[in-house]
Amino acid sequence: MTQLRTVQVLGGGSVGSSAHVRSLAAGLAARGVRVTVCAPAELDHAYDFRGAGAQHVPVPRRSDPAAVAALRAACAGADVVHAHGVHAAVRTAIALGGLRVPLVVTWHSRAHAEGPRGRLLRLLERRAARAAAVVLGASSELVDRARERGARDARLAPVAVPAPHWPADGAENKSRAELGAVDRPLLMAVGSLVPDKGYDTLLDAAMIWRHLDPMPLVVIAGEGRERARLQRRIEEAELPVRLIGRRDDVSELLAAADVALLPSRWEARSVLAQEALRLGVPLVATAVGAVPELVGDAAELVPYGDAAALSNAVIRLLDDPGRRQELAAAGRAQAANWPTEDETIAQVLCVYDELTQPRRSH
């Protein structure tokens, strides 16, 4: 039997999808699979796909003829191509036109849009779903959505992300000192600075926290197109909020926090939620998407867009050390039930074998 060759395709690459591809690349390469990752060059710098044992082919997140041609060349000769996200799936389907290569698509998340953009998004989702031999949805809701869009075969495939880097002794105090939260509560949020992450609601809640003594500090790690506008809001209202950009030490910062915050409009298997529960950091999150399914009873859940509910949940936790300890223990117990990286890789490899076995056995 010939060696299996797979191509993994990333577009812009969210934190979750990029970490998943890095994990997949390492796990598949360790099992003797030849792995090529097609992704923008900056993602290889951030996630070191070569260090995971994969070949990296720089392909920009565009659909112009040159980018599509580069993607097609990288996929030629592959046994199976695996695209991550709807936009990456559509570009890959175009690039594979005429090539008899099965396409697997993982839906990590979903976007929200209204009007013409919403109609375009539905068309893209339909194209991605119908082009795939198998769609793997990170949550039950995404599996249902893929089926509604015409997927021939859609399956639940919870994506495991690597376990967080455990901070060294004393790292918590160092992180709190760096962020300016030595003698005050530290609240931590992580994610791209885009509208669906709910940061306006978080800033509304921070207006209320200004009156607490000591005043909590909210730290948001991430970058995005909303940064300048959010920074103006913070400065104009003198809010106790810091935007610290993209960081490589998120696990260390998160471990130092008193409470983790996830105010998003929608999430599948949130990386922040997974890291917070594994680290034993109490989490306040919106009850949206797959979040309730992911966290169970191990987090405080609030409605999306409700600043008062978010604020009250945080204040209750800050006033109740016992409840924070309960959530820390419950979080670690909940995390123990999630699929491991090995289980995730084994499930994906089974799909690949199912799609390629007849061809590769000759």
Secondary structure, 3 states (H helix, E strand, C coil): CCCCEEEEEECCCCHHHHHHHHHHHHHHHHCCCEEEEEECHHHHHHHCCHHHCCEEEECCCCCCHHHHHHHHHHHCCCCEEEEECHHHHHHHHHHCCCCCCCEEEEECCCCCCCHHHHHHHHHHHHHHHHHCCEEEECCHHHHHHHHHCCCCCEEECCCCCCCCCCCCCCHHHHHHHHHCCCCCCEEEEECCCCHHHCHHHHHHHHHHHCCCCCCCEEEEECCCCCHHHHHHHHHHHCCCEEEEECCCCHHHHHHCCCEEEECCCCCCCCHHHHHHHHHCCCEEEECCCCHHHHHCCCCEEECCCCHHHHHHHHHHHHCCHHHHHHHHHHHHHHHCCCCCHHHHHHHHHHHHHHHHHHHHCC
